[in-house]
Amino acid sequence: MPVTAESLGIDRLSVAERLALIEEIWNGLPEQVEPSDLPEWQREIISRRRAEAEARPGIGRPWRDVLGDS
């Protein structure tokens, strides 16, 4: 049986409860993910984006720098 919002009872939660659940799930994710934990399509996107970034150095800004501007 697939895991769905309905099978877990999430569809019966209020918006506030769902947001709290999202935060719990988000906070429970590891800081680092092993490449083997990602589906192939995500590894392909990451590989493509990394190659684009290396081909055009200086075009973007590191995420930490962007977060530091706020």
Backbone hydrogen bonds in HBPLUS format (Angstrom, degrees):
<---DONOR---> <-ACCEPTOR-->    atom                        ^
c    i                          cat <-CA-CA->   ^        H-A-AA   ^      H-
h    n   atom  resd res      DA  || num        DHA   H-A  angle D-A-AA Bond
n    s   type  num  typ     dist DA aas  dist angle  dist       angle   num
A0008-LEU N   A0004-THR O   3.08 MM   4  6.26 142.8  2.22 146.2 155.4     1
A0010-ILE N   A0005-ALA O   2.73 MM   5  4.76 125.4  2.02 152.5 155.3     2
A0011-ASP N   A0005-ALA O   3.40 MM   6  5.52 150.1  2.49 114.2 113.6     3
A0009-GLY N   A0006-GLU O   3.11 MM   3  4.97 149.1  2.21  97.3 106.8     4
A0012-ARG N   A0009-GLY O   3.10 MM   3  5.58 157.7  2.15 110.5 117.4     5
A0013-LEU N   A0010-ILE O   3.02 MM   3  5.33 166.4  2.04 114.0 118.3     6
A0018-ARG N   A0014-SER O   2.88 MM   4  6.16 154.9  1.94 151.7 158.9     7
A0019-LEU N   A0015-VAL O   2.90 MM   4  6.15 160.7  1.93 155.0 159.9     8
A0020-ALA N   A0016-ALA O   2.99 MM   4  6.21 153.8  2.06 143.9 151.2     9
A0021-LEU N   A0017-GLU O   2.93 MM   4  6.15 151.3  2.01 143.2 151.2    10
A0022-ILE N   A0018-ARG O   2.85 MM   4  6.15 156.4  1.91 150.8 157.2    11
A0023-GLU N   A0019-LEU O   3.01 MM   4  6.26 158.5  2.06 146.3 151.7    12
A0024-GLU N   A0020-ALA O   2.97 MM   4  6.25 154.2  2.03 145.3 152.4    13
A0025-ILE N   A0021-LEU O   2.90 MM   4  6.18 162.3  1.93 155.0 159.2    14
A0026-TRP N   A0022-ILE O   2.81 MM   4  6.01 168.3  1.82 155.2 158.8    15
A0027-ASN N   A0023-GLU O   2.86 MM   4  5.98 167.6  1.88 151.9 155.3    16
A0028-GLY N   A0024-GLU O   3.07 MM   4  6.14 128.5  2.35 135.2 148.2    17
A0028-GLY N   A0025-ILE O   3.05 MM   3  5.06 133.8  2.27  96.6 110.0    18
A0029-LEU N   A0026-TRP O   3.16 MM   3  5.51 164.9  2.19 111.0 115.7    19
A0037-ASP N   A0034-GLU O   2.76 MM   3  5.33 155.8  1.82 119.8 128.1    20
A0038-LEU N   A0035-PRO O   3.08 MM   3  5.49 161.2  2.11 112.9 118.8    21
A0042-GLN N   A0039-PRO O   3.01 MM   3  5.50 130.1  2.27 110.8 123.3    22
A0043-ARG N   A0039-PRO O   3.17 MM   4  6.57 157.8  2.22 153.3 160.0    23
A0044-GLU N   A0040-GLU O   2.94 MM   4  6.21 153.2  2.01 152.8 160.2    24
A0045-ILE N   A0041-TRP O   3.20 MM   4  6.41 154.2  2.27 137.9 143.8    25
A0046-ILE N   A0042-GLN O   2.97 MM   4  6.22 166.6  1.99 154.2 157.6    26
A0047-SER N   A0043-ARG O   2.91 MM   4  6.03 159.7  1.95 146.7 152.6    27
A0048-ARG N   A0044-GLU O   2.94 MM   4  6.12 159.8  1.99 147.4 152.7    28
A0049-ARG N   A0045-ILE O   2.90 MM   4  6.11 165.0  1.92 154.6 158.6    29
A0050-ARG N   A0046-ILE O   2.85 MM   4  5.98 156.2  1.91 149.5 156.3    30
A0051-ALA N   A0047-SER O   2.98 MM   4  6.18 160.6  2.01 147.5 152.6    31
A0052-GLU N   A0048-ARG O   2.95 MM   4  6.23 156.1  2.01 148.2 154.9    32
A0053-ALA N   A0049-ARG O   2.93 MM   4  6.12 156.1  1.99 146.3 152.6    33
A0054-GLU N   A0050-ARG O   2.92 MM   4  6.17 156.5  1.97 150.8 157.2    34
A0055-ALA N   A0051-ALA O   2.94 MM   4  6.07 145.1  2.06 143.6 153.1    35
A0056-ARG N   A0052-GLU O   3.12 MM   4  6.25 131.5  2.36 138.8 150.2    36
A0059-ILE N   A0056-ARG O   3.29 MM   3  5.90 157.1  2.34 139.6 139.4    37
A0065-ASP N   A0062-PRO O   2.95 MM   3  5.33 125.1  2.26 105.9 119.7    38
A0066-VAL N   A0062-PRO O   3.13 MM   4  6.56 154.9  2.20 150.9 158.3    39
A0067-LEU N   A0063-TRP O   2.91 MM   4  6.18 166.7  1.93 158.3 161.1    40
A0068-GLY N   A0064-ARG O   3.04 MM   4  6.15 140.5  2.20 135.7 146.2    41
A0069-ASP N   A0066-VAL O   3.13 MM   3  5.42 151.6  2.22 106.2 114.5    42
A0070-SER N   A0067-LEU O   3.46 MM   3  5.97 164.9  2.49 110.6 114.6    43
